[in-house]
């Protein structure tokens, strides 16, 4: 019989959630929310375009990655970026076959 220590279970209490909420509130207070909104609007505009390969070999104007990077540099949160993309693409719902 092999003796093993029980696995360590990570428990995160409510104080972590309160700390994260406070950090998020402070971030939103010190960033330029107008700049974040401009970057998110540019992201939504790019996401709404039909991807095309330009004949000259340039990157498609529908490429969202540069806009995501710009939003991050403006201190947009992951949730805000995801919500902007969700507004354009919607939410995937798996169809049940049964």
Phi, psi and omega in degrees: 000133181264129177268125178232146173289144177295151181294146177282124180262123179280123178243125179249117183273179185295338181297328178294317178297319179295320179296316180295320178296320179294319178296320179294318179297318179295319178300313182293333179284328185263346180272168174272103182294332177293319178295318178301315181295321177298317181293321179292322177296320177295322177297314179297321179296316179294319182294331182281348181281153175281124180296132177220148175265109179299146182298332183277003177086002178292166177285141180300141177292351177273002179292117184275341187302314178301326180286325175296316179298317178299319179296319178296318179296334177274004179073033169289146179276163177300320179298319179293320178294316179297320180295320178299316179290325178296325178297327181275310188266342185081189181245131179287133175235121181291137180271128179284135181271340185285000000 
